[in-house]
Amino acid sequence: MTFVVTENCIRCKYTDCVDVCPTDCFHEGPNFLVINPQTCIDCSLCVQECPADAIYDEKDLPEDQRHFIELNAELAEVWPVIEATSAPMSEAEQWIDRPDKLQYLER
């Protein structure tokens, strides 16, 4: 099992989770973060740090977010590792908890 970043991260990209990750398993894209399932050790430290509540244990993913398992794995292969926090996206507060954000994901 692994932890998975889901839709609520899109266009928010809070990076609070990055600092607590002992294995640097987060990868950064233009407007989204993903977790590399190969390097995640299932410690769950990132879950409580995410202001957007966008990180789930794979076994607890809502059914409508299950496609993010494959998306995290795919994008972790091409996006660079992020090792330090940075400011969230400028409009993060307006985008948090908006539904149907997958269409805004920038690869």
N, C-alpha and C positions, 0 to 999 in steps of 0.2 A: 504494500500500500504506500501511498504518497499523499502529500498535500497538494492542492490544486488552487490556482488563482482563477477566479470566475469573473463574470461579466461586470460586476460592480466596480472593478478596478479600471475598466476602460474609461478614458478621458479624465481620470482622477489621478492615478499613479502615485499614490502615497507610498513612501519608501521606508516607513517606520519598521517594517518587517525585515529589512535588509540588515540592520545593525544587530539583530538578535540571532541571525542565522549562523550556526557554527560551521556550516559547510559551504557557504557561498553558493547556494543553489538557485538564487534568483538571477534571472536574465531580463534585460531591459530593452523594450522596443520603444517606438516613438510615443505611444500613449497607453502603454499597458506593460505590466510585469508578468512573467511566468516563472514557474518552479520547474527545475530540471528533475524529472522523476528518477534519474540515474544517480543523482547526488543528494537528494533529500533523504534524511535519516529518520523522518517521522517524529521529530522531537516536539512538534506542535507549538514551539515558542512564537512563531510568526502569527498564529491565529489571533491571539489577544492583542497583538500590536497593530493590527490593521484597522484604521479608523473607518474604512468602508465596509468592514465585515465581508470581504471578498474572498477569504481563504477558508477552504474546507478540507477536512479529511476526505479522501476519495470515497470512502465507504458511506459518508454522510452527505454526499452531494445531492442537492435537489435534482429530480429527474430532468428538469429543463436545463440544467447546467452540466450534464454528463459529457456533452461534446467537448467541454473544456479540458478533459483528461488528455485527449489526443492533441488538442490545440497547444496545451502547455508543452507536451513532449516535442511536438513539431517545431515550435518557435524557439525552444531552448537550444535546439541544434544550430540555429542561425543567428540568434541574438547574442550580444556579449554579456558576460557576467557583470552584475552590478555589485560592488563591494562596500559602498558607502551611501548614506542617505543623501537625498537632494530634495529640493522644494517640490511639492506636488504641482500638478498642472495649474495654471492660473485660474481656471474656471472649475476647479475640482468640487468646490462646495455646491455649485449649481448642478453638477452632473451626478453627484452621489445619489444613489437609490433610484435613478431613472431606469425604467425598463427598456428592453430592446436596444441595447447599446452595441451589440455585436457588429452592426452595420457600420459603426464608426471606428472599428479597430484598424489601425494603420500597421501594415506589415513592413 
